[in-house]
Amino acid sequence: MRQICLACLFVLTPSSPGTLLAAEDRLVLKYDAPGIDDLLAESDSAASRLGYMQTALPLGNGRLGAMFSGGINQEHLLINEITLWMNAKRGLGDVAQSGTRPGAFRNLDTVRAAYREGKYGRGPDSMEALSTKHLSSVEPLGNYAPFADLLISSDHDPAAVRRYRRSLDARTGVGRVSYRIGDAEFEREYFCSHPADVVAVRYTAKGAKLNLRIAVTTQHRVTRLDSSNTRITLVAECPMAKDDVAFMQAVYVDATDGKATPLSDGSLAVAEATAITIFLAGYSDYLPIYPTFKGRDFAADCEQTLSAAVAQGYDALRTAHTADVSALMDRCRLTLDHQPSGLTTDRLLAAGGGIELEELYFNYARYLQVCCSRDAPAPSNLQGIWNADLSPAWNCDYHTDINVQMNYWMVNPANLPGSFRPFVEWAKVLAESGRHTARETFGVSKGWCMGVNGNVYGFTAQNPHGRRHQQAAHWIAQNLFEHYAYSQDQAYLAEVYPILKGAAEFFIEFLAPWKDGSLVVYPTWSPENAYLVGQHGRLNKQAYGASWDQQLLLNLFIDCIEASTVLDRDQEFRETLRGLIPKLCPQKTGKHGQLQEWPEDWDDPKDKHRHISHLIALHPGRDISPLTTEELAEAALVTMSHRGDRSTGWSSGWKTCFWARLHNGAKAHQLYRFLTAQRAYPNLFDYHPPFQIDGNFGGAAGVCEMLLQSHLRSINSSSPDIRRAAFVAYAQDAANPSHFLPIAPDDALARAPYILHLLPALPPAWTGGKVTGLRARGGFEVDLEWGQGELTHATIRSLNGGAFRIFYEGTLSEVIAVEQGESFVWPLSN
């Protein structure tokens, strides 16, 4: 292996804006047949709904979502709006809106006594039964709901169609359908504009005329449906357990040279046209204001939005839309060396995938992120923004035991930081609501907490099942601080600091001593796993001091120490955290050599559970690394070998990240290939089953981790040995070598440069390629090129000015300081 002096091989150059790349086939999903489009026909069934979600192609602007099936005799556009939920409650009092059980804290010690006495299982005096009886919420969570539908019917005979093509350009966010009937050519375009906040559709014909019937429908109660020569207006109410949600979908139709006729059923007929343009706007009455969550003038917003879109016209809207999406998509791009096959996307999948699909999947994941999370009032959910079902799987909600967090792992490294804003706004609501849950459920006077399921109405209470209790504020807070780590934006850090501090304050008061006197979290669980299954059954899940909780607590406390230092506030709070950290329950290795999932050595080597939550310090945390904590990394390897390779989509995405952090590029690639080739539907939505979008985002995060890692900090800038240079959060206990004690940092950590590890887990199959625009912690953008499996060129651009160190092939560079706007260029030579 070549040894390279990294300290001197660089030059400084002014940064320059990224070059816009021409639209390429590499970023296009393409098909030669329509998707399933009979969702609302008489044959509608669960199978047909699933079929639509697996084959229709997605559009979105972060708030408004759409899917098009490309049907010939009927085009079905499914419309979603990120705030539309049903079967929940809103407008309650401050405490009630949180969903918490008032006064539950009076029985907390009764529940905790069952833990201390080891009352496992599901008996009437068990941990689970008492938790359900005394602490669980009885309020409805509800579910994410479909919004409305746009149906466009023609008189075209599918049997007469030739040269059918359906595509989605992930670089521009434009969908297309084209086909021929006889000598006539028919084309369509679709996009969902963020600048204009509308869905836009254009039908054109050459050598024939268009005769269409355009209808709007919804699965909810309609209060108004009417049409005119240019408009269809739908007003409806989505059912809630309290205070139904009103919403409106308004459609503008320009028949160009055709004749438009409103029909009595509220639809619109267009005859003898050569071009038809459709704009669609839709809003609910939701506002993210706790506890009312109401007040938007949705009707006025629909009118204003449509009027503005009509005034601009289709061509101007399309130009603005493609410029908007391509600017985001061009920030980061993966290009792998391969010969394009020319296969349609579904055939590429059927052929078993490969490098071509792996490249497309990553770039497409970034497109999906652009579509379902931007500046909307709520973050992406289990299905991003797309849902056709009144009773979707897992409520299409916000699961805080990994899923909503995984949705946002890739936004920073894949250079879409603006997509994180909805998560921030949601966290503010949770912190406000969670104060009531902390007080009423757990008797904690400061801070906030969050259960395992959330909605858009501030639900923070404990899950109705006692076995699924958790306090998830620490994992929410991890995402919030990571966003700062990448941007180094102190104004943002000041904005979220009260949320971070509140999460820590809750645990300061909530932690309790266990058998050995160390502080642990309980009641809790290790999502979503069971222990002592032979004695107590597969639902024996409630526990104490689960490793994931303890790892996240250390992560949270260290983040709060750094944030407090950077912002120069709350020194007493910092010292409190520093005093608590050594008292936390240590991480432990067990009798099989594994990293223990619980404080007790309960792990079963035959356990293949999809959740591996006790490796959270490996990823997305930063406190286990083969470079700095070899013993813990070896224990993580044992755990990974026990759990096996294949699982659900999101789990495969997480395992890709784990193996990348363990610097095993071949294994990371094996999981990523499984995810892309065997856990993807024809439209490349993640196959859980059914669809969950976190697999798409987790897989993309795994690609970022294979190519660049920046989670380690150089606390000792003079050492060339990375183990001595990097901050280490766990130290082996000399008196008990199977225990690893938490370490509190001093203020110097806040000034420590990040270590940029280049190509830490490059897959051997990816022999050549490049990636542009990856982001690294510390405020840097990184371009990498490689050939024959070795790095050939690296450019590191400084967004804010700062220092970093590079680690590559076992060599750690000196500290490199770069001014804002300058670049570090590393040309390798033999």
LINVEN-V92601 format. One record per residue. N is the residue number from 1. RES is the residue in one letter. OMEGA is omega in whole degrees, -180 to 180 (* if undefined). Layout:
N&RES&OMEGA, N&RES&OMEGA
This chain:
1&M&-179, 2&R&173, 3&Q&-173, 4&I&175, 5&C&-176, 6&L&-171, 7&A&-172, 8&C&-174, 9&L&177, 10&F&171, 11&V&179, 12&L&178, 13&T&176, 14&P&177, 15&S&-180, 16&S&-180, 17&P&-179, 18&G&178, 19&T&177, 20&L&-179, 21&L&176, 22&A&178, 23&A&-176, 24&E&177, 25&D&-178, 26&R&-178, 27&L&-176, 28&V&168, 29&L&-174, 30&K&-176, 31&Y&177, 32&D&177, 33&A&177, 34&P&169, 35&G&178, 36&I&-172, 37&D&-179, 38&D&-173, 39&L&-177, 40&L&179, 41&A&-179, 42&E&-179, 43&S&-177, 44&D&180, 45&S&177, 46&A&-180, 47&A&-179, 48&S&176, 49&R&177, 50&L&180, 51&G&177, 52&Y&-178, 53&M&-179, 54&Q&-173, 55&T&177, 56&A&-175, 57&L&-170, 58&P&171, 59&L&177, 60&G&177, 61&N&180, 62&G&176, 63&R&-177, 64&L&179, 65&G&177, 66&A&172, 67&M&177, 68&F&-177, 69&S&-179, 70&G&180, 71&G&-175, 72&I&180, 73&N&173, 74&Q&170, 75&E&178, 76&H&173, 77&L&173, 78&L&-180, 79&I&174, 80&N&177, 81&E&-164, 82&I&-177, 83&T&-172, 84&L&176, 85&W&179, 86&M&172, 87&N&175, 88&A&178, 89&K&172, 90&R&178, 91&G&176, 92&L&174, 93&G&-176, 94&D&-177, 95&V&-176, 96&A&-177, 97&Q&179, 98&S&-178, 99&G&-176, 100&T&176, 101&R&-175, 102&P&177, 103&G&-178, 104&A&-177, 105&F&-180, 106&R&180, 107&N&-176, 108&L&-177, 109&D&174, 110&T&178, 111&V&-178, 112&R&178, 113&A&177, 114&A&176, 115&Y&-177, 116&R&-179, 117&E&176, 118&G&-180, 119&K&-177, 120&Y&176, 121&G&-173, 122&R&179, 123&G&-176, 124&P&179, 125&D&-179, 126&S&175, 127&M&-176, 128&E&-177, 129&A&-179, 130&L&176, 131&S&178, 132&T&-176, 133&K&-169, 134&H&-170, 135&L&-173, 136&S&177, 137&S&173, 138&V&-178, 139&E&-178, 140&P&176, 141&L&-176, 142&G&180, 143&N&174, 144&Y&-172, 145&A&169, 146&P&-176, 147&F&-179, 148&A&-177, 149&D&173, 150&L&-178, 151&L&-179, 152&I&-175, 153&S&177, 154&S&176, 155&D&-176, 156&H&180, 157&D&-180, 158&P&-179, 159&A&-178, 160&A&-173, 161&V&174, 162&R&174, 163&R&179, 164&Y&176, 165&R&175, 166&R&-175, 167&S&173, 168&L&178, 169&D&-176, 170&A&178, 171&R&-177, 172&T&-178, 173&G&180, 174&V&175, 175&G&-178, 176&R&170, 177&V&175, 178&S&175, 179&Y&178, 180&R&168, 181&I&-173, 182&G&178, 183&D&-177, 184&A&178, 185&E&-180, 186&F&-179, 187&E&175, 188&R&171, 189&E&-180, 190&Y&169, 191&F&178, 192&C&-169, 193&S&170, 194&H&178, 195&P&-177, 196&A&179, 197&D&179, 198&V&164, 199&V&-179, 200&A&180, 201&V&174, 202&R&173, 203&Y&174, 204&T&179, 205&A&173, 206&K&-179, 207&G&180, 208&A&176, 209&K&178, 210&L&174, 211&N&-172, 212&L&168, 213&R&-175, 214&I&-176, 215&A&176, 216&V&179, 217&T&178, 218&T&177, 219&Q&-178, 220&H&-177, 221&R&-178, 222&V&176, 223&T&176, 224&R&173, 225&L&179, 226&D&-178, 227&S&173, 228&S&-179, 229&N&-177, 230&T&-171, 231&R&164, 232&I&-177, 233&T&177, 234&L&172, 235&V&-175, 236&A&178, 237&E&179, 238&C&-172, 239&P&176, 240&M&172, 241&A&171, 242&K&173, 243&D&-180, 244&D&-179, 245&V&176, 246&A&178, 247&F&-177, 248&M&170, 249&Q&-178, 250&A&-176, 251&V&175, 252&Y&-179, 253&V&175, 254&D&-177, 255&A&179, 256&T&-177, 257&D&-180, 258&G&180, 259&K&180, 260&A&-178, 261&T&176, 262&P&-180, 263&L&-173, 264&S&-179, 265&D&178, 266&G&177, 267&S&-177, 268&L&178, 269&A&177, 270&V&-177, 271&A&170, 272&E&179, 273&A&172, 274&T&177, 275&A&178, 276&I&179, 277&T&-179, 278&I&171, 279&F&-179, 280&L&175, 281&A&179, 282&G&179, 283&Y&170, 284&S&179, 285&D&-176, 286&Y&166, 287&L&-176, 288&P&-178, 289&I&-179, 290&Y&0, 291&P&-175, 292&T&-179, 293&F&-175, 294&K&171, 295&G&179, 296&R&175, 297&D&-172, 298&F&-179, 299&A&179, 300&A&180, 301&D&177, 302&C&-178, 303&E&-178, 304&Q&-179, 305&T&180, 306&L&-180, 307&S&180, 308&A&179, 309&A&180, 310&V&-180, 311&A&180, 312&Q&-178, 313&G&-173, 314&Y&-175, 315&D&179, 316&A&178, 317&L&-179, 318&R&179, 319&T&179, 320&A&-179, 321&H&-177, 322&T&176, 323&A&180, 324&D&-176, 325&V&-177, 326&S&177, 327&A&177, 328&L&-178, 329&M&-178, 330&D&178, 331&R&-177, 332&C&-176, 333&R&174, 334&L&178, 335&T&-179, 336&L&179, 337&D&175, 338&H&177, 339&Q&-179, 340&P&-175, 341&S&-173, 342&G&-180, 343&L&169, 344&T&-174, 345&T&180, 346&D&177, 347&R&175, 348&L&175, 349&L&-178, 350&A&-180, 351&A&177, 352&G&177, 353&G&-177, 354&G&-174, 355&I&180, 356&E&180, 357&L&-179, 358&E&176, 359&E&-179, 360&L&-176, 361&Y&179, 362&F&-178, 363&N&178, 364&Y&177, 365&A&177, 366&R&176, 367&Y&179, 368&L&178, 369&Q&176, 370&V&-176, 371&C&-168, 372&C&176, 373&S&173, 374&R&180, 375&D&180, 376&A&-179, 377&P&178, 378&A&-179, 379&P&175, 380&S&-178, 381&N&-176, 382&L&178, 383&Q&179, 384&G&178, 385&I&-170, 386&W&-179, 387&N&-179, 388&A&-165, 389&D&175, 390&L&177, 391&S&-175, 392&P&178, 393&A&178, 394&W&177, 395&N&-173, 396&C&-170, 397&D&178, 398&Y&175, 399&H&-176, 400&T&177, 401&D&162, 402&I&-161, 403&N&-179, 404&V&176, 405&Q&180, 406&M&177, 407&N&-173, 408&Y&178, 409&W&-171, 410&M&-173, 411&V&-179, 412&N&-180, 413&P&180, 414&A&169, 415&N&172, 416&L&-174, 417&P&179, 418&G&179, 419&S&-176, 420&F&-174, 421&R&178, 422&P&177, 423&F&179, 424&V&-178, 425&E&177, 426&W&179, 427&A&177, 428&K&177, 429&V&180, 430&L&-179, 431&A&178, 432&E&179, 433&S&-174, 434&G&174, 435&R&-179, 436&H&177, 437&T&179, 438&A&-177, 439&R&-173, 440&E&-179, 441&T&-172, 442&F&178, 443&G&-180, 444&V&-171, 445&S&-179, 446&K&173, 447&G&-174, 448&W&178, 449&C&-173, 450&M&177, 451&G&-172, 452&V&180, 453&N&178, 454&G&175, 455&N&-180, 456&V&-177, 457&Y&173, 458&G&179, 459&F&180, 460&T&-174, 461&A&178, 462&Q&180, 463&N&179, 464&P&177, 465&H&-178, 466&G&-180, 467&R&-175, 468&R&180, 469&H&175, 470&Q&174, 471&Q&-166, 472&A&-178, 473&A&-179, 474&H&-180, 475&W&173, 476&I&-178, 477&A&179, 478&Q&177, 479&N&-178, 480&L&-179, 481&F&178, 482&E&178, 483&H&175, 484&Y&-178, 485&A&180, 486&Y&-173, 487&S&-174, 488&Q&-179, 489&D&-176, 490&Q&175, 491&A&175, 492&Y&-180, 493&L&177, 494&A&179, 495&E&-175, 496&V&-177, 497&Y&178, 498&P&178, 499&I&178, 500&L&-178, 501&K&179, 502&G&177, 503&A&180, 504&A&-180, 505&E&177, 506&F&-175, 507&F&176, 508&I&-178, 509&E&-173, 510&F&-179, 511&L&-180, 512&A&-179, 513&P&178, 514&W&-170, 515&K&-177, 516&D&180, 517&G&178, 518&S&-175, 519&L&-179, 520&V&176, 521&V&169, 522&Y&3, 523&P&179, 524&T&173, 525&W&171, 526&S&-170, 527&P&-22, 528&E&-167, 529&N&177, 530&A&178, 531&Y&-177, 532&L&-175, 533&V&-180, 534&G&-179, 535&Q&-168, 536&H&176, 537&G&-173, 538&R&178, 539&L&177, 540&N&-170, 541&K&-179, 542&Q&-173, 543&A&177, 544&Y&174, 545&G&179, 546&A&-172, 547&S&-178, 548&W&177, 549&D&-176, 550&Q&177, 551&Q&180, 552&L&178, 553&L&177, 554&L&177, 555&N&-179, 556&L&-177, 557&F&179, 558&I&177, 559&D&180, 560&C&176, 561&I&180, 562&E&-179, 563&A&179, 564&S&179, 565&T&-179, 566&V&-177, 567&L&178, 568&D&177, 569&R&171, 570&D&179, 571&Q&180, 572&E&177, 573&F&177, 574&R&-177, 575&E&175, 576&T&179, 577&L&179, 578&R&178, 579&G&-178, 580&L&-173, 581&I&-180, 582&P&-179, 583&K&-180, 584&L&177, 585&C&-178, 586&P&167, 587&Q&-173, 588&K&170, 589&T&-171, 590&G&-173, 591&K&177, 592&H&-175, 593&G&-176, 594&Q&169, 595&L&-174, 596&Q&178, 597&E&-180, 598&W&177, 599&P&174, 600&E&-177, 601&D&-175, 602&W&-172, 603&D&179, 604&D&-180, 605&P&179, 606&K&180, 607&D&-180, 608&K&-174, 609&H&-176, 610&R&177, 611&H&172, 612&I&-169, 613&S&-177, 614&H&170, 615&L&-177, 616&I&176, 617&A&173, 618&L&174, 619&H&7, 620&P&175, 621&G&-173, 622&R&-168, 623&D&171, 624&I&-179, 625&S&175, 626&P&180, 627&L&-172, 628&T&-180, 629&T&-171, 630&E&-177, 631&E&178, 632&L&178, 633&A&177, 634&E&178, 635&A&176, 636&A&177, 637&L&177, 638&V&178, 639&T&179, 640&M&179, 641&S&177, 642&H&-172, 643&R&179, 644&G&-170, 645&D&-166, 646&R&-178, 647&S&178, 648&T&-180, 649&G&-177, 650&W&179, 651&S&177, 652&S&176, 653&G&179, 654&W&179, 655&K&174, 656&T&179, 657&C&179, 658&F&-177, 659&W&176, 660&A&179, 661&R&175, 662&L&175, 663&H&176, 664&N&-176, 665&G&180, 666&A&-179, 667&K&176, 668&A&180, 669&H&177, 670&Q&179, 671&L&179, 672&Y&178, 673&R&175, 674&F&180, 675&L&-174, 676&T&-174, 677&A&-174, 678&Q&177, 679&R&179, 680&A&174, 681&Y&-180, 682&P&177, 683&N&178, 684&L&167, 685&F&-179, 686&D&179, 687&Y&-178, 688&H&-2, 689&P&-15, 690&P&-174, 691&F&164, 692&Q&-173, 693&I&-178, 694&D&176, 695&G&176, 696&N&-176, 697&F&177, 698&G&177, 699&G&178, 700&A&176, 701&A&178, 702&G&176, 703&V&178, 704&C&-179, 705&E&178, 706&M&-172, 707&L&-177, 708&L&174, 709&Q&-176, 710&S&-174, 711&H&180, 712&L&-179, 713&R&179, 714&S&-180, 715&I&177, 716&N&-171, 717&S&-177, 718&S&-175, 719&S&175, 720&P&180, 721&D&-173, 722&I&180, 723&R&177, 724&R&-177, 725&A&-171, 726&A&172, 727&F&180, 728&V&-174, 729&A&178, 730&Y&177, 731&A&-180, 732&Q&180, 733&D&-178, 734&A&-179, 735&A&-179, 736&N&-172, 737&P&177, 738&S&179, 739&H&-179, 740&F&-169, 741&L&177, 742&P&-177, 743&I&177, 744&A&179, 745&P&170, 746&D&-175, 747&D&-176, 748&A&-180, 749&L&-178, 750&A&-180, 751&R&-174, 752&A&179, 753&P&175, 754&Y&178, 755&I&-180, 756&L&-179, 757&H&-174, 758&L&179, 759&L&-175, 760&P&-177, 761&A&-179, 762&L&179, 763&P&177, 764&P&-180, 765&A&179, 766&W&-173, 767&T&179, 768&G&178, 769&G&177, 770&K&173, 771&V&179, 772&T&170, 773&G&170, 774&L&177, 775&R&177, 776&A&175, 777&R&-176, 778&G&177, 779&G&-178, 780&F&169, 781&E&-171, 782&V&169, 783&D&-180, 784&L&171, 785&E&179, 786&W&177, 787&G&-177, 788&Q&177, 789&G&-179, 790&E&-180, 791&L&179, 792&T&-178, 793&H&176, 794&A&174, 795&T&-179, 796&I&-179, 797&R&179, 798&S&179, 799&L&-175, 800&N&-169, 801&G&-179, 802&G&-176, 803&A&178, 804&F&170, 805&R&179, 806&I&173, 807&F&179, 808&Y&178, 809&E&174, 810&G&-178, 811&T&178, 812&L&-179, 813&S&167, 814&E&176, 815&V&-179, 816&I&179, 817&A&-179, 818&V&178, 819&E&176, 820&Q&179, 821&G&178, 822&E&-178, 823&S&171, 824&F&-178, 825&V&-175, 826&W&174, 827&P&-179, 828&L&177, 829&S&-180, 830&N&*
